[in-house]
Amino acid sequence: MRTITLSAGQVHMGSLIIVNRDHQCPELLQEMEPLRKTHLQMEGTSSIRLLRRAAVLFTGLMDEIGGWEQIIPVSGYRTLKEQTSIWEDSLAKNGQAFTDAYVAFPGHSEHQTGLALDLGVKSDSIDFLCPDFPDTGICLTFRERAPEYGFIRRYPAGKESVTGIGHEPWHFRYVGTPHGEIMEREKLTLEEYLLFLRNFPYGKRPFLFTKGERQISVSWKKADKNGTTQISVSSRLPYAVSGDNIDGFIITEWRG
Ligand SMILES: [Zn+2]
């Protein structure tokens, strides 16, 4: 085993950070992370930015299902300035009710994390805010395979009061594996999943997920008040740590 020391700032970093009306996109991320963003260039049609790991997994999924001919990424990473101008434009054109339902308030958009993207089915006219992404054909295939690659439908129908955002079938969020599959299976939004994980304290009673031959444990640890948090992990098996952007860490450990 080896000991890992996590800084207070790491609470606001990682693929499971929550950004919604109650939790802002970390300023640290807004300022520093763009350096690590990957430009995703699609043949002459569109170009978006995503955090490197999300871009790699998205590309892998699109290659696997042969999605490039028909699916187009409409929007990825946005700076605070870009989110502000999208919000102001929507307010002027579409009014308050529509904007509240479909456009996150500047500083509170998942698009500012570089972990979210909007997808549309290719057509002559694509609606930038609400692209068409039906539950049929290649879009359905993408939706069904997405959790394996760590992507979730972030704003499903029926969970509007939990997410604070209207049903957005076009918006996907990278949360990493195996979290996408767990959330899909348990029908949990990111808000609900982070609450759920608090029932599985690190070092005591982890949540266990079986994938093929392997068992993966997921647990949550509250960040220490003194500024650094220590965990001990296997020195030979993979693990991942993400902040929740609230007050703790999600620790994922692959077991033998
Ligand atoms: Zn979106």
Residues whose N, C-alpha, C, O or C-beta is under 5 A from the ligand:
A	BS01	ZN	L117 D118 H171
